[in-house]
Amino acid sequence: MAVTAAMVKELRERTGAGMMECKKALVETHGDMDTAIEYLRKTGLAQADKKASRIAAEGQVMLVSSEDHSEAVMVEINSETDFVAKDENFLTFARAVANNALTTAATNVEALMASALDGSSLELARQALVSKIGENIQVRRIARLATSGHIGAYVHGGRIGVLVEVEGGDTELARDIAMHIAALNPEYIDADDVPADVLEKEKQFLISQAADSGKPADIIEKMVTGRMRKHLAGITLLGQPFVKDPDITVAKLLDQKGASVKAFTRLAVGEGIEKKEENFADEVMQQVKGG
């Protein structure tokens, strides 16, 4: 059966695959549309598996909220390059992932990827996107927050996302706190949240550091106490100077507003992923030598 331009167009519209891939699929399946769709699905899976080992540390954090703002979800979707992370096909997929995460109440990536999308699943949509774009695409993390209080939700440049639960205050305060967390990246809410082993490790480091000063033991103790206090202020949300008014701490701001922070989550694209160091000068030199 002859493969026509109209057939290629139809297959492309139904699958989202590239024109050449659609033409090849139709040729291989003798123009059978349904068989061609299955062919593309299988080749897409093969390509996705082949690219799965490649480092994907770029991407986007997508955030969506329920209509009544009682629940919000963030997801991190990774690509290999920042260029692809800004591609409309990638962004459309990322928005679909976030919306499914909210509507299905999925609590882990595996359940999320099995959820339905346009008569198929998110996982098959991911495989098709890998085949179309040519990069490893991965859905890495989900963060969900539901509350009867206020949810502060903020995404900075698509790369840092924050959800924070605030009791008391108002929506403006909750958003300000979310923006603060995005900017200063606190690790804990307050000193009581810091694990004992983390405190002890830092204390021993400061003692060792202070001992090199040669000062008397009582002075060293005061030095360590002061430095521990400063360290705790730096890693705890309530101890940090408020980013929009450094003259007051976040704790003071919340006290003024009669509010408190119950929980927060901060996602940054690619954090914890070991990225490949590119040396473009060496790469060009190798290409020149190879030529």
C-alpha positions in Angstrom: 0.0 0.0 0.0 1.4 3.4 -0.9 2.1 5.8 2.0 0.6 9.2 1.4 1.3 12.6 2.9 -2.2 12.5 4.4 -1.5 9.2 6.2 1.8 10.6 7.6 0.0 13.7 8.8 -2.8 11.6 10.5 -0.2 9.4 12.3 1.8 12.4 13.4 -1.4 14.0 14.8 -2.4 10.8 16.6 1.0 10.0 18.1 3.0 13.3 18.2 6.0 11.5 16.7 8.2 13.1 14.1 7.4 13.1 10.4 10.2 10.8 9.4 9.4 8.4 12.2 5.8 8.3 11.1 6.6 7.7 7.5 9.0 4.9 8.4 6.4 3.3 10.7 3.8 3.4 7.9 6.2 1.9 5.4 7.2 -0.9 7.8 3.6 -1.7 8.5 2.4 -1.4 4.9 0.1 1.6 5.7 -1.8 0.0 8.5 -2.5 2.9 10.9 -3.2 0.9 14.0 -0.2 -1.3 13.5 1.9 1.8 12.8 0.8 3.3 16.1 1.9 0.1 17.9 5.2 0.2 16.0 5.9 3.7 17.1 5.0 2.8 20.7 7.5 -0.1 20.7 10.3 1.9 19.0 9.6 4.7 21.5 10.0 2.3 24.4 13.2 1.0 23.0 14.6 4.5 22.5 13.5 5.5 26.0 15.3 2.4 27.5 18.4 3.2 25.5 18.5 6.8 26.8 17.5 6.0 30.4 21.1 5.8 31.6 22.0 9.3 30.3 22.2 12.0 33.0 19.1 14.2 33.1 19.8 17.0 35.5 18.1 19.9 33.8 14.3 20.4 33.6 11.4 22.1 35.3 9.6 22.3 38.6 5.8 22.5 37.8 3.3 23.5 40.5 -0.5 23.3 40.4 -3.1 24.1 43.1 -6.7 23.0 43.6 -9.4 25.6 42.8 -10.1 26.2 46.5 -6.3 26.4 47.2 -6.6 23.7 49.9 -4.2 21.4 48.1 -1.1 21.9 45.9 1.4 19.7 44.2 4.9 20.1 42.8 6.7 17.8 40.4 10.2 17.8 39.1 10.6 16.7 35.5 14.1 16.3 34.2 15.8 16.6 30.8 19.4 16.4 29.7 19.7 20.0 28.5 18.2 23.3 29.5 17.3 23.9 25.8 14.9 21.0 25.9 13.6 22.1 29.3 12.3 25.2 27.5 10.8 23.3 24.6 7.0 23.6 24.3 6.6 19.8 23.8 8.5 19.2 27.1 6.5 22.0 28.9 3.2 20.5 27.7 4.2 17.1 29.1 5.4 18.7 32.3 2.0 20.4 32.8 0.2 17.2 32.1 2.3 15.4 34.8 1.6 18.1 37.4 -2.2 18.1 36.6 -2.3 14.3 36.9 -0.4 14.4 40.1 -3.1 16.8 41.6 -6.2 15.0 40.2 -5.1 11.4 40.9 -3.7 12.1 44.3 -0.7 9.9 43.4 1.9 9.8 46.2 4.8 8.3 44.2 6.2 8.5 40.7 5.4 5.0 39.8 1.7 5.4 40.5 1.7 8.8 38.8 3.3 7.5 35.6 0.7 4.7 35.4 -2.1 7.3 35.5 -4.2 7.9 32.4 -3.5 10.6 29.8 -5.4 10.9 26.5 -6.5 7.3 26.4 -3.0 6.0 27.2 -0.7 6.7 30.2 1.8 9.2 31.3 4.6 6.7 31.0 3.8 6.0 27.3 3.6 9.8 26.8 7.1 10.1 28.3 8.4 7.4 26.0 6.9 9.1 23.0 8.5 12.4 24.1 11.9 10.7 24.4 11.5 9.3 20.9 10.5 12.7 19.5 13.0 14.9 21.3 15.9 12.5 21.5 16.8 13.1 25.1 16.3 11.2 28.3 13.2 12.6 30.1 12.4 11.5 33.6 9.8 12.4 36.2 11.8 12.5 39.4 9.8 13.7 42.4 6.4 14.7 43.7 5.7 16.9 46.6 2.1 17.3 47.9 0.6 19.6 50.5 -3.0 19.8 51.8 -4.2 22.0 54.6 -7.1 23.9 56.2 -4.8 26.8 56.6 -2.9 28.8 53.9 -0.6 27.3 51.3 2.3 29.4 50.1 3.2 28.2 46.6 6.0 29.7 44.6 8.2 28.7 41.6 11.2 30.7 40.7 12.3 30.5 37.0 10.9 27.0 36.7 13.9 25.7 38.6 13.1 26.2 42.3 9.7 25.4 43.7 8.3 25.8 47.3 5.2 24.7 49.1 4.7 25.9 52.7 1.8 25.4 55.1 1.1 28.5 57.2 -1.5 28.5 60.1 -2.9 32.0 60.7 -1.9 35.1 58.8 -3.1 35.3 55.2 -2.3 34.2 51.6 0.1 37.1 51.1 2.1 36.1 54.1 2.2 32.4 53.0 3.5 33.5 49.6 6.1 35.7 51.2 7.4 32.8 53.3 7.5 30.6 50.2 9.6 33.2 48.4 11.9 33.4 51.4 12.4 29.7 51.4 13.1 29.7 47.7 15.8 32.4 48.2 17.5 31.3 51.4 17.0 27.5 51.4 16.5 26.8 55.1 16.9 23.1 56.0 14.6 23.0 59.0 11.7 25.1 60.5 13.3 25.7 63.8 16.1 24.5 66.1 13.8 21.8 67.6 13.6 20.2 64.2 17.4 19.8 63.8 18.4 16.1 64.5 20.6 15.6 67.5 23.4 13.9 65.4 23.5 16.9 63.0 23.8 19.3 66.0 26.6 17.1 67.6 28.6 16.9 64.3 28.5 20.6 63.9 29.4 21.2 67.6 32.4 18.8 67.4 33.6 20.6 64.2 33.4 24.0 66.0 35.2 22.7 69.1 38.0 21.4 66.9 38.1 24.7 65.0 38.1 26.8 68.2 40.8 24.6 69.9 43.3 25.7 67.3 43.0 29.3 68.6 44.9 28.5 71.7 42.4 30.3 73.9 41.4 29.1 77.4 38.7 26.4 77.7 36.0 28.8 79.1 36.6 31.2 76.2 36.4 28.3 73.7 33.1 27.2 75.2 31.7 30.7 74.7 33.0 30.8 71.2 31.4 27.4 70.3 28.1 28.5 71.9 28.0 31.7 69.9 28.9 30.0 66.7 26.3 27.2 67.2 23.7 29.9 67.7 24.7 31.6 64.5 24.8 28.3 62.6 21.3 27.3 63.8 20.0 30.7 62.7 21.4 30.1 59.3 19.9 26.7 58.7 16.5 27.2 60.3 13.6 29.1 58.7 12.6 30.9 61.9 16.1 32.0 62.7 16.9 33.5 59.3 16.5 37.3 58.6 13.4 37.7 56.5 14.5 38.2 52.9 12.2 41.2 52.2 13.1 42.9 55.5 16.4 41.7 57.0 15.9 43.8 60.1 13.5 41.1 61.4 13.7 37.4 61.5 11.1 35.1 60.0 10.1 34.1 63.6 9.5 37.8 64.4 7.4 38.3 61.2 5.3 35.3 62.0 4.8 36.5 65.6 3.7 39.9 64.3 1.1 38.2 62.1 -0.1 35.7 64.6 1.0 32.9 62.3 3.1 29.8 62.4 4.8 27.5 59.8 3.7 23.8 60.0 5.7 22.3 57.1 7.5 23.2 53.9 9.0 21.5 50.9 11.6 23.0 48.5 12.5 21.4 45.2 15.4 22.6 43.1 16.0 21.1 39.6 18.8 18.6 39.5 19.8 18.8 43.2 21.6 15.7 44.2 22.2 14.5 40.7 25.9 14.3 39.7 26.2 16.3 36.5 28.6 15.6 33.7 31.3 18.3 33.5 31.5 19.5 29.9 34.8 20.7 28.4 33.8 22.2 25.1 37.3 23.1 24.1 38.5 19.5 24.5 35.4 18.3 22.7 36.1 20.5 19.7 39.8 19.5 19.7 38.8 15.8 19.7 36.4 16.5 16.8 39.2 18.3 14.9 41.7 15.5 15.5 39.1 12.9 14.5 38.4 14.8 11.3 
